[in-house]
Amino acid sequence: PVEAVGLWLDVTEATLATEQVRQSEERYRILVEDSPAMICRYQPDLTLTFGNRPLATYLELAPEQLPGVNLGSLMSEEQRDAFIQRLNQLSPELPVSTAEINLQLPGREPAWWVWSDRGVFDEQGRLLEVQAVGRDNTEVRRSQQLTQSAKMATLGEIATGLAHEINQPLNVMRMAIVNVLKR
């Protein structure tokens, strides 16, 4: 060859940007997919558009089966109405709401979740989608119920003991009165 023409391109910026995207995707995966919390996005009609692996596992579904599942179908009518009413109170000024919800999962005992929602709004302030994070609170609820049952049992024992302590002197007085009347 008589002549060689070349072009030097600096790909440092493109390489760094590619690495930053890869790191960002890894952080996302760790934050969302590997989180112990149930994370999802759903439409105002409660239809899931995304759910992470812990949510899919809890609902006994594959992650790819979650889009299209309606969260309202897992709630009683009363719970669903209260849930939707809570969502209707979200606004761009107050976009976050937290509640404990009760789910009726098919073939399983009722479950209690602590659920936090954050509304995503358009420029006119209409609710487009909801981002949510939840955790199972069923065991805490059960332990609270057991504690309440134990308190009631203790209260029953105290009431029985108190009734006995009041009846003892009354019985003594009753016997004394019967003896006086016999004399």
MIMAR-164436 format. One record per atom (N, C-alpha, C): chain; atom name; y negated, z, x negated. Coordinates in steps of 0.001 Angstrom, whole numbers. Layout:
% MIMAR-164436
+-------+------+---------+---------+---------+
! chain ! atom !      yy !      zz !      xx !
+-------+------+---------+---------+---------+
!     A !   CA !       Y !       Z !       X !
...
+-------+------+---------+---------+---------+
//
This chain:
% MIMAR-164436
+-------+------+---------+---------+---------+
! chain ! atom !      yy !      zz !      xx !
+-------+------+---------+---------+---------+
!     A !    N !    1197 !       0 !    -820 !
!     A !   CA !       0 !       0 !       0 !
!     A !    C !   -1255 !       0 !    -860 !
!     A !    N !   -2213 !    -697 !    -382 !
!     A !   CA !   -3469 !    -795 !   -1103 !
!     A !    C !   -4397 !     342 !    -700 !
!     A !    N !   -4347 !     650 !     560 !
!     A !   CA !   -5272 !    1656 !    1054 !
!     A !    C !   -4554 !    2559 !    2061 !
!     A !    N !   -4905 !    3825 !    2112 !
!     A !   CA !   -4349 !    4763 !    3093 !
!     A !    C !   -5504 !    5396 !    3855 !
!     A !    N !   -5359 !    5387 !    5153 !
!     A !   CA !   -6388 !    5993 !    5991 !
!     A !    C !   -5745 !    7235 !    6640 !
!     A !    N !   -6449 !    8288 !    6608 !
!     A !   CA !   -5910 !    9517 !    7184 !
!     A !    C !   -6964 !   10252 !    7990 !
!     A !    N !   -6480 !   11126 !    8772 !
!     A !   CA !   -7368 !   11923 !    9609 !
!     A !    C !   -6899 !   13371 !    9522 !
!     A !    N !   -7786 !   14199 !    9126 !
!     A !   CA !   -7470 !   15617 !    9061 !
!     A !    C !   -7934 !   16271 !   10348 !
!     A !    N !   -7025 !   16944 !   11015 !
!     A !   CA !   -7393 !   17679 !   12216 !
!     A !    C !   -7144 !   19164 !   11982 !
!     A !    N !   -8108 !   19936 !   12366 !
!     A !   CA !   -7940 !   21385 !   12268 !
!     A !    C !   -7338 !   21860 !   13592 !
!     A !    N !   -6087 !   22267 !   13583 !
!     A !   CA !   -5398 !   22721 !   14796 !
!     A !    C !   -5337 !   24245 !   14862 !
!     A !    N !   -6130 !   24890 !   14042 !
!     A !   CA !   -6116 !   26348 !   14014 !
!     A !    C !   -6482 !   26929 !   15378 !
!     A !    N !   -7542 !   26419 !   15994 !
!     A !   CA !   -7971 !   26940 !   17290 !
!     A !    C !   -6905 !   26726 !   18361 !
!     A !    N !   -6326 !   25551 !   18391 !
!     A !   CA !   -5284 !   25265 !   19388 !
!     A !    C !   -4071 !   26146 !   19158 !
!     A !    N !   -3707 !   26366 !   17913 !
!     A !   CA !   -2560 !   27216 !   17591 !
!     A !    C !   -2845 !   28664 !   17986 !
!     A !    N !   -4050 !   29130 !   17685 !
!     A !   CA !   -4421 !   30504 !   18065 !
!     A !    C !   -4441 !   30659 !   19581 !
!     A !    N !   -4973 !   29656 !   20287 !
!     A !   CA !   -5011 !   29719 !   21752 !
!     A !    C !   -3608 !   29750 !   22320 !
!     A !    N !   -2713 !   28946 !   21762 !
!     A !   CA !   -1322 !   28934 !   22214 !
!     A !    C !    -673 !   30298 !   21993 !
!     A !    N !    -946 !   30907 !   20861 !
!     A !   CA !    -389 !   32233 !   20560 !
!     A !    C !    -963 !   33291 !   21503 !
!     A !    N !   -2247 !   33197 !   21810 !
!     A !   CA !   -2864 !   34143 !   22742 !
!     A !    C !   -2259 !   34009 !   24143 !
!     A !    N !   -1998 !   32782 !   24574 !
!     A !   CA !   -1366 !   32565 !   25875 !
!     A !    C !      36 !   33171 !   25880 !
!     A !    N !     788 !   32952 !   24805 !
!     A !   CA !    2135 !   33504 !   24703 !
!     A !    C !    2097 !   35032 !   24756 !
!     A !    N !    1166 !   35641 !   24027 !
!     A !   CA !    1038 !   37102 !   24039 !
!     A !    C !     617 !   37608 !   25418 !
!     A !    N !    -282 !   36883 !   26066 !
!     A !   CA !    -718 !   37265 !   27408 !
!     A !    C !     451 !   37202 !   28388 !
!     A !    N !    1260 !   36156 !   28301 !
!     A !   CA !    2428 !   36039 !   29171 !
!     A !    C !    3420 !   37162 !   28911 !
!     A !    N !    3582 !   37552 !   27658 !
!     A !   CA !    4496 !   38646 !   27314 !
!     A !    C !    3974 !   39975 !   27870 !
!     A !    N !    2658 !   40203 !   27753 !
!     A !   CA !    2076 !   41430 !   28324 !
!     A !    C !    2264 !   41453 !   29840 !
!     A !    N !    2051 !   40311 !   30480 !
!     A !   CA !    2255 !   40206 !   31924 !
!     A !    C !    3697 !   40550 !   32278 !
!     A !    N !    4641 !   39960 !   31566 !
!     A !   CA !    6054 !   40194 !   31844 !
!     A !    C !    6381 !   41672 !   31711 !
!     A !    N !    5909 !   42287 !   30634 !
!     A !   CA !    6176 !   43712 !   30422 !
!     A !    C !    5521 !   44541 !   31525 !
!     A !    N !    4283 !   44211 !   31860 !
!     A !   CA !    3539 !   44976 !   32853 !
!     A !    C !    4114 !   44822 !   34253 !
!     A !    N !    4446 !   43611 !   34650 !
!     A !   CA !    4855 !   43350 !   36026 !
!     A !    C !    6370 !   43341 !   36191 !
!     A !    N !    7048 !   42565 !   35425 !
!     A !   CA !    8489 !   42404 !   35615 !
!     A !    C !    9297 !   43607 !   35154 !
!     A !    N !    8878 !   44245 !   34072 !
!     A !   CA !    9633 !   45381 !   33543 !
!     A !    C !    9113 !   46719 !   34044 !
!     A !    N !    8133 !   46688 !   34920 !
!     A !   CA !    7564 !   47916 !   35463 !
!     A !    C !    8583 !   48610 !   36363 !
!     A !    N !    8597 !   49936 !   36376 !
!     A !   CA !    9467 !   50626 !   37332 !
!     A !    C !    8898 !   50580 !   38753 !
!     A !    N !    7608 !   50247 !   38869 !
!     A !   CA !    6969 !   50180 !   40186 !
!     A !    C !    7304 !   48863 !   40873 !
!     A !    N !    7258 !   48903 !   42198 !
!     A !   CA !    7450 !   47681 !   42989 !
!     A !    C !    6079 !   47021 !   43119 !
!     A !    N !    5968 !   45804 !   42629 !
!     A !   CA !    4698 !   45081 !   42626 !
!     A !    C !    4887 !   43794 !   43412 !
!     A !    N !    3920 !   43493 !   44274 !
!     A !   CA !    4035 !   42257 !   45050 !
!     A !    C !    2662 !   41762 !   45480 !
!     A !    N !    2672 !   40553 !   46002 !
!     A !   CA !    1513 !   39957 !   46662 !
!     A !    C !    1999 !   39470 !   48011 !
!     A !    N !    1175 !   39653 !   49035 !
!     A !   CA !    1559 !   39179 !   50358 !
!     A !    C !     334 !   38748 !   51148 !
!     A !    N !     583 !   37941 !   52162 !
!     A !   CA !    -469 !   37429 !   53017 !
!     A !    C !    -819 !   38478 !   54076 !
!     A !    N !   -1951 !   38317 !   54759 !
!     A !   CA !   -2333 !   39298 !   55793 !
!     A !    C !   -1297 !   39461 !   56910 !
!     A !    N !    -422 !   38466 !   57114 !
!     A !   CA !     635 !   38614 !   58126 !
!     A !    C !    1866 !   39332 !   57562 !
!     A !    N !    1743 !   39882 !   56351 !
!     A !   CA !    2765 !   40673 !   55646 !
!     A !    C !    3892 !   39825 !   55040 !
!     A !    N !    3701 !   38518 !   54919 !
!     A !   CA !    4703 !   37649 !   54299 !
!     A !    C !    4515 !   37661 !   52787 !
!     A !    N !    5577 !   38021 !   52073 !
!     A !   CA !    5518 !   38082 !   50610 !
!     A !    C !    5308 !   36695 !   50009 !
!     A !    N !    4436 !   36635 !   48986 !
!     A !   CA !    4281 !   35413 !   48201 !
!     A !    C !    4835 !   35622 !   46797 !
!     A !    N !    4961 !   36887 !   46388 !
!     A !   CA !    5520 !   37233 !   45076 !
!     A !    C !    6029 !   38659 !   45136 !
!     A !    N !    7093 !   38930 !   44425 !
!     A !   CA !    7600 !   40284 !   44263 !
!     A !    C !    8300 !   40392 !   42922 !
!     A !    N !    8142 !   41514 !   42256 !
!     A !   CA !    8791 !   41670 !   40951 !
!     A !    C !   10247 !   42115 !   41112 !
!     A !    N !   10928 !   42199 !   39986 !
!     A !   CA !   12357 !   42514 !   39977 !
!     A !    C !   12682 !   43870 !   40615 !
!     A !    N !   11926 !   44963 !   40331 !
!     A !   CA !   12247 !   46243 !   40984 !
!     A !    C !   12171 !   46173 !   42512 !
!     A !    N !   11222 !   45421 !   43049 !
!     A !   CA !   11142 !   45271 !   44500 !
!     A !    C !   12362 !   44513 !   45014 !
!     A !    N !   12730 !   43437 !   44323 !
!     A !   CA !   13900 !   42660 !   44734 !
!     A !    C !   15156 !   43522 !   44680 !
!     A !    N !   15297 !   44299 !   43625 !
!     A !   CA !   16464 !   45177 !   43484 !
!     A !    C !   16507 !   46192 !   44619 !
!     A !    N !   15364 !   46796 !   44934 !
!     A !   CA !   15316 !   47802 !   45988 !
!     A !    C !   15693 !   47199 !   47337 !
!     A !    N !   15237 !   45970 !   47584 !
!     A !   CA !   15538 !   45315 !   48854 !
!     A !    C !   16880 !   44593 !   48835 !
!     A !    N !   17586 !   44715 !   47701 !
!     A !   CA !   18902 !   44092 !   47521 !
!     A !    C !   18835 !   42577 !   47704 !
!     A !    N !   17826 !   41972 !   47071 !
!     A !   CA !   17642 !   40528 !   47081 !
!     A !    C !   17455 !   40040 !   45654 !
!     A !    N !   17620 !   38738 !   45461 !
!     A !   CA !   17277 !   38126 !   44175 !
!     A !    C !   15768 !   37911 !   44167 !
!     A !    N !   15115 !   37995 !   42999 !
!     A !   CA !   13654 !   37816 !   42960 !
!     A !    C !   13180 !   36514 !   43606 !
!     A !    N !   13966 !   35461 !   43465 !
!     A !   CA !   13552 !   34179 !   44053 !
!     A !    C !   13670 !   34171 !   45582 !
!     A !    N !   14352 !   35151 !   46158 !
!     A !   CA !   14469 !   35244 !   47620 !
!     A !    C !   13289 !   35976 !   48254 !
!     A !    N !   12473 !   36660 !   47460 !
!     A !   CA !   11380 !   37473 !   48010 !
!     A !    C !   10287 !   36665 !   48709 !
!     A !    N !    9800 !   35546 !   48123 !
!     A !   CA !    8760 !   34807 !   48846 !
!     A !    C !    9260 !   34382 !   50231 !
!     A !    N !    8449 !   34696 !   51236 !
!     A !   CA !    8817 !   34380 !   52614 !
!     A !    C !    9345 !   35569 !   53391 !
!     A !    N !    9774 !   36635 !   52698 !
!     A !   CA !   10232 !   37847 !   53383 !
!     A !    C !    9018 !   38527 !   54008 !
!     A !    N !    9135 !   38952 !   55245 !
!     A !   CA !    8037 !   39627 !   55924 !
!     A !    C !    8246 !   41136 !   55830 !
!     A !    N !    7307 !   41821 !   55183 !
!     A !   CA !    7410 !   43278 !   55042 !
!     A !    C !    7414 !   43980 !   56400 !
!     A !    N !    6743 !   43393 !   57378 !
!     A !   CA !    6695 !   43988 !   58710 !
!     A !    C !    8058 !   44098 !   59358 !
!     A !    N !    8992 !   43227 !   58973 !
!     A !   CA !   10335 !   43281 !   59552 !
!     A !    C !   11112 !   44500 !   59065 !
!     A !    N !   10615 !   45164 !   58025 !
!     A !   CA !   11280 !   46351 !   57486 !
!     A !    C !   10704 !   47651 !   58063 !
!     A !    N !    9735 !   47512 !   58977 !
!     A !   CA !    9061 !   48680 !   59536 !
!     A !    C !    9289 !   48754 !   61038 !
!     A !    N !    9156 !   49955 !   61553 !
!     A !   CA !    9165 !   50109 !   63012 !
!     A !    C !    7879 !   49475 !   63546 !
!     A !    N !    7846 !   49204 !   64836 !
!     A !   CA !    6661 !   48577 !   65426 !
!     A !    C !    5428 !   49454 !   65225 !
!     A !    N !    5607 !   50754 !   65384 !
!     A !   CA !    4501 !   51697 !   65216 !
!     A !    C !    3994 !   51682 !   63776 !
!     A !    N !    4927 !   51707 !   62809 !
!     A !   CA !    4548 !   51660 !   61401 !
!     A !    C !    3847 !   50348 !   61064 !
!     A !    N !    4381 !   49246 !   61582 !
!     A !   CA !    3800 !   47924 !   61311 !
!     A !    C !    2366 !   47853 !   61844 !
!     A !    N !    2152 !   48356 !   63074 !
!     A !   CA !     811 !   48343 !   63660 !
!     A !    C !    -156 !   49183 !   62822 !
!     A !    N !     283 !   50360 !   62388 !
!     A !   CA !    -564 !   51224 !   61559 !
!     A !    C !    -850 !   50560 !   60211 !
!     A !    N !     159 !   49877 !   59654 !
!     A !   CA !       9 !   49194 !   58369 !
!     A !    C !   -1027 !   48075 !   58493 !
!     A !    N !    -918 !   47259 !   59530 !
!     A !   CA !   -1849 !   46147 !   59742 !
!     A !    C !   -3249 !   46673 !   60027 !
!     A !    N !   -3349 !   47750 !   60790 !
!     A !   CA !   -4651 !   48359 !   61061 !
!     A !    C !   -5301 !   48821 !   59754 !
!     A !    N !   -4511 !   49402 !   58865 !
!     A !   CA !   -5022 !   49836 !   57563 !
!     A !    C !   -5513 !   48633 !   56755 !
!     A !    N !   -4761 !   47524 !   56797 !
!     A !   CA !   -5180 !   46315 !   56082 !
!     A !    C !   -6475 !   45750 !   56666 !
!     A !    N !   -6622 !   45829 !   57984 !
!     A !   CA !   -7827 !   45315 !   58631 !
!     A !    C !   -9071 !   46098 !   58236 !
!     A !    N !   -8896 !   47298 !   57718 !
!     A !   CA !  -10032 !   48106 !   57280 !
!     A !    C !  -10456 !   47785 !   55857 !
!     A !    N !   -9648 !   46983 !   55141 !
!     A !   CA !  -10030 !   46581 !   53789 !
!     A !    C !  -11237 !   45659 !   53870 !
!     A !    N !  -12122 !   45771 !   52889 !
!     A !   CA !  -13307 !   44921 !   52826 !
!     A !    C !  -13626 !   44671 !   51356 !
!     A !    N !  -14480 !   43683 !   51074 !
!     A !   CA !  -14861 !   43466 !   49674 !
!     A !    C !  -15512 !   44707 !   49056 !
!     A !    N !  -16182 !   45520 !   49868 !
!     A !   CA !  -16806 !   46737 !   49350 !
!     A !    C !  -15781 !   47857 !   49131 !
!     A !    N !  -14777 !   47936 !   49998 !
!     A !   CA !  -13700 !   48935 !   49893 !
!     A !    C !  -12362 !   48197 !   49942 !
!     A !    N !  -11969 !   47577 !   48816 !
!     A !   CA !  -10782 !   46714 !   48838 !
!     A !    C !   -9449 !   47431 !   48660 !
!     A !    N !   -9454 !   48750 !   48424 !
!     A !   CA !   -8220 !   49455 !   48085 !
!     A !    C !   -7875 !   50490 !   49156 !
!     A !    N !   -6577 !   50583 !   49455 !
!     A !   CA !   -6089 !   51567 !   50421 !
!     A !    C !   -4704 !   52029 !   49979 !
!     A !    N !   -4421 !   53304 !   50178 !
!     A !   CA !   -3128 !   53866 !   49817 !
!     A !    C !   -2560 !   54625 !   51005 !
!     A !    N !   -1276 !   54478 !   51221 !
!     A !   CA !    -624 !   55172 !   52337 !
!     A !    C !     847 !   55386 !   52009 !
!     A !    N !    1456 !   56300 !   52760 !
!     A !   CA !    2899 !   56472 !   52689 !
!     A !    C !    3474 !   55738 !   53889 !
!     A !    N !    4415 !   54847 !   53636 !
!     A !   CA !    4997 !   54066 !   54725 !
!     A !    C !    6486 !   54356 !   54834 !
!     A !    N !    6985 !   54203 !   56044 !
!     A !   CA !    8396 !   54437 !   56319 !
!     A !    C !    9055 !   53099 !   56608 !
!     A !    N !   10126 !   52791 !   55869 !
!     A !   CA !   10821 !   51515 !   56040 !
!     A !    C !   12207 !   51747 !   56625 !
!     A !    N !   12615 !   50838 !   57478 !
!     A !   CA !   13941 !   50868 !   58074 !
!     A !    C !   14747 !   49745 !   57421 !
!     A !    N !   15386 !   50022 !   56305 !
!     A !   CA !   16150 !   49004 !   55595 !
!     A !    C !   17517 !   48846 !   56250 !
!     A !    N !   17928 !   47609 !   56503 !
!     A !   CA !   19203 !   47372 !   57199 !
!     A !    C !   20383 !   48047 !   56497 !
!     A !    N !   21162 !   48798 !   57275 !
!     A !   CA !   22362 !   49437 !   56748 !
!     A !    C !   22107 !   50610 !   55824 !
!     A !    N !   20877 !   51085 !   55761 !
!     A !   CA !   20540 !   52195 !   54871 !
!     A !    C !   19705 !   53224 !   55617 !
!     A !    N !   19616 !   54398 !   55021 !
!     A !   CA !   18779 !   55441 !   55599 !
!     A !    C !   17316 !   55026 !   55495 !
!     A !    N !   16459 !   55583 !   56343 !
!     A !   CA !   15026 !   55260 !   56227 !
!     A !    C !   14507 !   55605 !   54837 !
!     A !    N !   13590 !   54792 !   54363 !
!     A !   CA !   12996 !   54990 !   53040 !
!     A !    C !   11510 !   55258 !   53191 !
!     A !    N !   10977 !   56073 !   52292 !
!     A !   CA !    9545 !   56372 !   52265 !
!     A !    C !    8976 !   55825 !   50973 !
!     A !    N !    7930 !   55023 !   51087 !
!     A !   CA !    7242 !   54474 !   49914 !
!     A !    C !    5797 !   54937 !   49908 !
!     A !    N !    5277 !   55221 !   48729 !
!     A !   CA !    3843 !   55393 !   48544 !
!     A !    C !    3343 !   54027 !   48110 !
!     A !    N !    2410 !   53476 !   48863 !
!     A !   CA !    2043 !   52067 !   48747 !
!     A !    C !     532 !   51956 !   48587 !
!     A !    N !      77 !   51254 !   47544 !
!     A !   CA !   -1347 !   51003 !   47334 !
!     A !    C !   -1604 !   49514 !   47443 !
!     A !    N !   -2583 !   49164 !   48262 !
!     A !   CA !   -2940 !   47766 !   48489 !
!     A !    C !   -4340 !   47496 !   47961 !
!     A !    N !   -4516 !   46279 !   47457 !
!     A !   CA !   -5845 !   45818 !   47050 !
!     A !    C !   -6046 !   44438 !   47645 !
!     A !    N !   -7065 !   44312 !   48482 !
!     A !   CA !   -7345 !   43044 !   49141 !
!     A !    C !   -8006 !   42046 !   48209 !
!     A !    N !   -7646 !   40765 !   48397 !
!     A !   CA !   -8284 !   39652 !   47694 !
!     A !    C !   -9035 !   38865 !   48771 !
!     A !    N !  -10354 !   38705 !   48595 !
!     A !   CA !  -11204 !   38137 !   49631 !
!     A !    C !  -11842 !   36827 !   49172 !
!     A !    N !  -12175 !   35965 !   50151 !
!     A !   CA !  -12909 !   34743 !   49824 !
!     A !    C !  -14410 !   35047 !   49840 !
!     A !    N !  -15247 !   34027 !   49644 !
!     A !   CA !  -16698 !   34221 !   49570 !
!     A !    C !  -17283 !   34748 !   50884 !
!     A !    N !  -16632 !   34457 !   52016 !
!     A !   CA !  -17113 !   34934 !   53317 !
!     A !    C !  -16595 !   36329 !   53658 !
!     A !    N !  -15807 !   36922 !   52771 !
!     A !   CA !  -15284 !   38266 !   53005 !
!     A !    C !  -14002 !   38303 !   53805 !
!     A !    N !  -13343 !   37151 !   53987 !
!     A !   CA !  -12063 !   37112 !   54715 !
!     A !    C !  -10933 !   37494 !   53766 !
!     A !    N !  -10011 !   38287 !   54278 !
!     A !   CA !   -8853 !   38717 !   53504 !
!     A !    C !   -7916 !   37530 !   53316 !
!     A !    N !   -7697 !   37140 !   52060 !
!     A !   CA !   -6812 !   36020 !   51755 !
!     A !    C !   -5402 !   36487 !   51439 !
!     A !    N !   -5326 !   37541 !   50648 !
!     A !   CA !   -4035 !   38010 !   50163 !
!     A !    C !   -4184 !   39472 !   49775 !
!     A !    N !   -3070 !   40146 !   49659 !
!     A !   CA !   -3070 !   41550 !   49269 !
!     A !    C !   -2162 !   41718 !   48062 !
!     A !    N !   -2675 !   42417 !   47052 !
!     A !   CA !   -1870 !   42798 !   45892 !
!     A !    C !   -1447 !   44240 !   46129 !
!     A !    N !    -186 !   44538 !   45887 !
!     A !   CA !     287 !   45887 !   46196 !
!     A !    C !    1195 !   46426 !   45102 !
!     A !    N !    1160 !   47738 !   44968 !
!     A !   CA !    2033 !   48463 !   44055 !
!     A !    C !    2614 !   49623 !   44845 !
!     A !    N !    3912 !   49812 !   44748 !
!     A !   CA !    4544 !   50895 !   45480 !
!     A !    C !    5612 !   51587 !   44661 !
!     A !    N !    5953 !   52770 !   45124 !
!     A !   CA !    7073 !   53492 !   44504 !
!     A !    C !    7840 !   54195 !   45603 !
!     A !    N !    9119 !   54366 !   45353 !
!     A !   CA !    9984 !   55027 !   46322 !
!     A !    C !    9686 !   56519 !   46305 !
!     A !    N !    9407 !   57062 !   47467 !
!     A !   CA !    9072 !   58472 !   47611 !
!     A !    C !   10103 !   59198 !   48474 !
!     A !    N !   11257 !   58551 !   48704 !
!     A !   CA !   12259 !   59084 !   49614 !
!     A !    C !   12803 !   60436 !   49140 !
!     A !    N !   13107 !   60553 !   47860 !
!     A !   CA !   13661 !   61817 !   47344 !
!     A !    C !   12657 !   62954 !   47468 !
!     A !    N !   11392 !   62654 !   47222 !
!     A !   CA !   10357 !   63682 !   47369 !
!     A !    C !   10291 !   64120 !   48827 !
!     A !    N !   10336 !   63150 !   49738 !
!     A !   CA !   10329 !   63459 !   51174 !
!     A !    C !   11515 !   64323 !   51557 !
!     A !    N !   12692 !   63968 !   51056 !
!     A !   CA !   13893 !   64754 !   51371 !
!     A !    C !   13758 !   66177 !   50855 !
!     A !    N !   13258 !   66330 !   49636 !
!     A !   CA !   13119 !   67685 !   49091 !
!     A !    C !   12083 !   68472 !   49888 !
!     A !    N !   11034 !   67796 !   50373 !
!     A !   CA !   10063 !   68487 !   51229 !
!     A !    C !   10712 !   68930 !   52529 !
!     A !    N !   11564 !   68077 !   53096 !
!     A !   CA !   12260 !   68447 !   54329 !
!     A !    C !   13210 !   69606 !   54084 !
!     A !    N !   13917 !   69599 !   52938 !
!     A !   CA !   14804 !   70713 !   52608 !
!     A !    C !   14017 !   71999 !   52422 !
!     A !    N !   12876 !   71893 !   51753 !
!     A !   CA !   12027 !   73064 !   51559 !
!     A !    C !   11557 !   73600 !   52908 !
!     A !    N !   11156 !   72693 !   53797 !
!     A !   CA !   10716 !   73100 !   55135 !
!     A !    C !   11860 !   73767 !   55901 !
!     A !    N !   13061 !   73208 !   55795 !
!     A !   CA !   14225 !   73807 !   56458 !
!     A !    C !   14507 !   75195 !   55900 !
!     A !    N !   14402 !   75331 !   54586 !
!     A !   CA !   14629 !   76642 !   53967 !
!     A !    C !   13578 !   77650 !   54432 !
!     A !    N !   12336 !   77199 !   54550 !
!     A !   CA !   11276 !   78093 !   55044 !
!     A !    C !   11577 !   78542 !   56469 !
!     A !    N !   12013 !   77608 !   57304 !
!     A !   CA !   12329 !   77951 !   58690 !
!     A !    C !   13504 !   78927 !   58756 !
!     A !    N !   14506 !   78715 !   57906 !
!     A !   CA !   15653 !   79628 !   57886 !
!     A !    C !   15206 !   81025 !   57447 !
!     A !    N !   14357 !   81094 !   56434 !
!     A !   CA !   13841 !   82379 !   55968 !
!     A !    C !   13014 !   83051 !   57056 !
!     A !    N !   12197 !   82262 !   57739 !
!     A !   CA !   11398 !   82805 !   58837 !
!     A !    C !   12304 !   83354 !   59937 !
!     A !    N !   13399 !   82658 !   60222 !
!     A !   CA !   14360 !   83143 !   61217 !
!     A !    C !   14984 !   84467 !   60799 !
!     A !    N !   15336 !   84582 !   59516 !
!     A !   CA !   15908 !   85840 !   59014 !
!     A !    C !   14893 !   86966 !   59100 !
!     A !    N !   13644 !   86682 !   58765 !
!     A !   CA !   12598 !   87707 !   58837 !
!     A !    C !   12409 !   88146 !   60290 !
!     A !    N !   12384 !   87174 !   61214 !
!     A !   CA !   12207 !   87505 !   62632 !
!     A !    C !   13371 !   88358 !   63129 !
!     A !    N !   14592 !   88007 !   62716 !
!     A !   CA !   15763 !   88789 !   63120 !
!     A !    C !   15675 !   90207 !   62573 !
!     A !    N !   15304 !   90340 !   61306 !
!     A !   CA !   15156 !   91671 !   60690 !
!     A !    C !   14070 !   92479 !   61355 !
!     A !    N !   12958 !   91825 !   61676 !
!     A !   CA !   11855 !   92512 !   62333 !
!     A !    C !   12264 !   92984 !   63721 !
!     A !    N !   12967 !   92131 !   64452 !
!     A !   CA !   13439 !   92524 !   65792 !
!     A !    C !   14376 !   93721 !   65683 !
!     A !    N !   15240 !   93712 !   64666 !
!     A !   CA !   16163 !   94840 !   64474 !
!     A !    C !   15378 !   96118 !   64172 !
!     A !    N !   14369 !   96015 !   63297 !
!     A !   CA !   13588 !   97197 !   62923 !
!     A !    C !   12804 !   97746 !   64119 !
!     A !    N !   12357 !   96876 !   64988 !
!     A !   CA !   11635 !   97342 !   66190 !
!     A !    C !   12613 !   97942 !   67195 !
!     A !    N !   13791 !   97351 !   67335 !
!     A !   CA !   14774 !   97834 !   68310 !
!     A !    C !   15361 !   99186 !   67925 !
!     A !    N !   15483 !   99474 !   66642 !
!     A !   CA !   16082 !  100744 !   66220 !
!     A !    C !   15341 !  101950 !   66800 !
!     A !    N !   14027 !  102073 !   66584 !
!     A !   CA !   13329 !  103239 !   67166 !
!     A !    C !   13339 !  103202 !   68702 !
!     A !    N !   13310 !  102003 !   69280 !
!     A !   CA !   13342 !  101909 !   70744 !
!     A !    C !   14671 !  102408 !   71289 !
!     A !    N !   15752 !  102089 !   70578 !
!     A !   CA !   17071 !  102578 !   71010 !
!     A !    C !   17140 !  104102 !   70928 !
!     A !    N !   16572 !  104653 !   69860 !
!     A !   CA !   16563 !  106106 !   69725 !
!     A !    C !   15765 !  106733 !   70879 !
!     A !    N !   14619 !  106140 !   71206 !
!     A !   CA !   13803 !  106650 !   72317 !
!     A !    C !   14539 !  106500 !   73645 !
!     A !    N !   15200 !  105372 !   73847 !
!     A !   CA !   15937 !  105147 !   75086 !
!     A !    C !   17038 !  106199 !   75235 !
!     A !    N !   17774 !  106465 !   74140 !
!     A !   CA !   18846 !  107489 !   74210 !
!     A !    C !   18255 !  108865 !   74492 !
!     A !    N !   17101 !  109176 !   73903 !
!     A !   CA !   16460 !  110475 !   74133 !
!     A !    C !   16042 !  110601 !   75596 !
!     A !    N !   15497 !  109544 !   76154 !
!     A !   CA !   15076 !  109560 !   77560 !
!     A !    C !   16290 !  109723 !   78473 !
!     A !    N !   17381 !  109053 !   78185 !
!     A !   CA !   18599 !  109164 !   78989 !
!     A !    C !   19090 !  110624 !   78918 !
!     A !    N !   19062 !  111229 !   77745 !
!     A !   CA !   19503 !  112645 !   77602 !
!     A !    C !   18591 !  113579 !   78393 !
!     A !    N !   17285 !  113323 !   78358 !
!     A !   CA !   16339 !  114163 !   79091 !
!     A !    C !   16616 !  114052 !   80581 !
!     A !    N !   16838 !  112817 !   81049 !
!     A !   CA !   17100 !  112618 !   82479 !
!     A !    C !   18410 !  113289 !   82906 !
!     A !    N !   19406 !  113279 !   82047 !
!     A !   CA !   20674 !  113935 !   82376 !
!     A !    C !   20508 !  115444 !   82467 !
!     A !    N !   19637 !  116029 !   81672 !
!     A !   CA !   19440 !  117468 !   81687 !
!     A !    C !   18691 !  117846 !   82918 !
+-------+------+---------+---------+---------+
//
